[in-house]
Amino acid sequence: MPAIAPSPTAIPKSPTDLDSLQGSWVTVAGPVEARLLVAGNRYAFEFVGGDVYMGTFDLAHGSGPHHMDMRIEEGPAADKGKTALCIYQVEGDVLRWCPARAGSGRRVSTFPRVDDTRYFSLVFRHVRRRGR
């Protein structure tokens, strides 16, 4: 009689950054109050009481902070159609994010302090749905 191999034990999959970014985020530090909503590779970014940006993004890992390229499909006319090259770091329910000026073709290489007025550095907290 042939031996029956035991069924493999399922190894829990670690969430990818894209998985971790899904959902709603609110700022907890930075020069402005903002909200970020991520669904798949689409985003909606709202400056509370101000402009709303919507579009798609791609993620890339490199040495140092991870890269996020955000294509602005809807938003203020001056930025619409441009790409903002950003850096980000997601750890649990905390997201650090810093974009360069949309369309500049430049990306910051390290996270500046959130109170450094030369940059637009934000820290977000993930808003979890109740009951999950």
C-alpha positions, 0 to 999 in steps of 0.5 A, spaced: 500 500 500 502 506 498 504 511 503 500 517 503 503 524 504 501 528 509 497 535 507 502 541 507 501 546 512 499 552 510 504 558 511 501 564 513 502 569 507 505 576 509 501 582 507 505 586 501 505 593 502 499 594 497 495 589 501 497 593 507 495 600 504 488 598 502 483 602 506 482 609 509 488 613 512 488 620 516 494 624 518 496 624 525 502 629 523 505 633 518 503 640 515 496 639 513 490 635 515 488 630 510 485 623 508 487 618 504 483 612 501 486 606 497 482 601 493 487 596 489 492 601 486 487 607 486 487 612 491 483 618 493 487 624 497 483 629 500 486 635 503 481 637 509 477 643 507 481 643 500 483 640 494 481 632 492 486 628 488 484 621 485 488 617 480 493 610 480 499 608 483 505 603 482 509 601 488 517 599 487 522 597 493 529 599 493 534 601 497 532 606 503 525 608 503 520 604 498 517 608 492 510 610 490 509 613 483 502 617 484 499 619 477 494 624 478 488 623 474 483 628 477 485 634 481 487 641 480 488 643 473 495 645 475 497 638 477 492 633 473 496 629 468 502 629 472 506 624 476 508 625 483 514 621 485 513 619 493 517 615 498 513 611 503 514 606 509 508 602 512 509 599 518 502 596 521 497 602 522 502 607 520 504 610 514 510 615 512 509 618 506 513 624 502 511 626 495 516 631 491 512 636 487 508 633 481 511 633 475 518 635 477 521 628 475 525 628 482 524 624 488 526 625 495 531 620 498 530 620 505 524 622 510 524 629 512 522 631 519 514 633 518 515 640 521 521 641 515 517 646 511 521 645 505 518 638 504 511 635 504 512 630 509 505 626 512 504 621 517 498 617 517 494 612 521 490 606 518 482 607 520 480 600 521 473 598 520 469 596 527 468 589 528 474 587 524 
